[in-house]
Amino acid sequence: MLRLNVFIRVAAENRAAALQAAKELVAASLSDKGCIAYDVFESATRPDVLMICETWADQPSLDAHQKSAHFTTLVPRIESLGEMKLEQFEF
């Protein structure tokens, strides 16, 4: 399985839009084949930080997700609103 932690740093004026796009991405991604979990979290201590946690059954499932219409539409929108940092783990 693969775990991705995506940290999104956003300015206050972009936070609501970034959170909305992240929630749309979560809702659409949960039905992708091989998706074990997909959640968005708001930091309790840093209002400028959001985090998306993803768990995938395998690399082919993640690859397919990254080519999906919702991914190719929503991720660029989130990137335009803030700075993204990705951590990926295999377990």
N, C-alpha and C positions, 0 to 999 in steps of 0.2 A: 504494500500500500504506500501511497504518497501523501504527505501532508504539506500544504502550502500555507504559510502565514504571510499575508500581504498587508503591510503597514501603509496607511495613507495619511500624509500630513497635509492639512488644509487650513487656509486662512479662514477666519470667522465668517467673512462674507460668502465663502464658497461651501461652507460646511453642510448646510441644509441640502443643497443640490447634489453634493458628493454622496451624502448619506442616502438620499432618494435613489440615485443611480445604483449605489451598492445594494440597496434593498431589492431593486428590480433585478439585478444580476443574481442575487441569492435565489429569489423566487424562480427565475427561469432555469438556473443551473441545477436545482434540486431534482429536476426530472431528467437530467442528462444520464445516459447509460454509464454505470461505473461510479457515480457520485455516491459516496458514503455519507458525507456531511458537508454542509456549506452554510456558514454563518457570518454575520457582520456584528462587530462589537464596537461600542463607544467607550473610550478610556474614561475611567472615573476620576483620574487625576490630571489629564491633559486634554482639554477641550479641542485641541487642534489635531488629535490623533484618532483615526478609525482603524479597525483591523478586520480583515476578512480571513477566516480560517476555512480551509478546504481539505477534505480527505477524499482521495481517489483510489479505486481498486487497483489500478495499474497505469502505466505510462500511455498505452493506447487510448484509454478512456480520457485521460487528461489532454492528450493531443487532439482528440475529436472535440472536446469541450472548447479548446482554444481556437478551433476553426468554426465554431457555431456562430449563428447570426447574432445571438444575444451577447456573446463575448466580444465579437469584433465591432459591435455597436457601442456597448456600454463601457468597456474598459478604456477605449480612447476618450470617452466623455469624462470618466473619472480622472484619467491622466491629465486632461485639460484643466481640471479643477484643483489638483493638488499633486504632491510628489509621492510616488509609489516606491516601496522597497519590498522585494520579494525574498523570502527564505523558503527553501524546499528541502524536505527530509524524506528519506525512504525508511520504512520500518516493516 
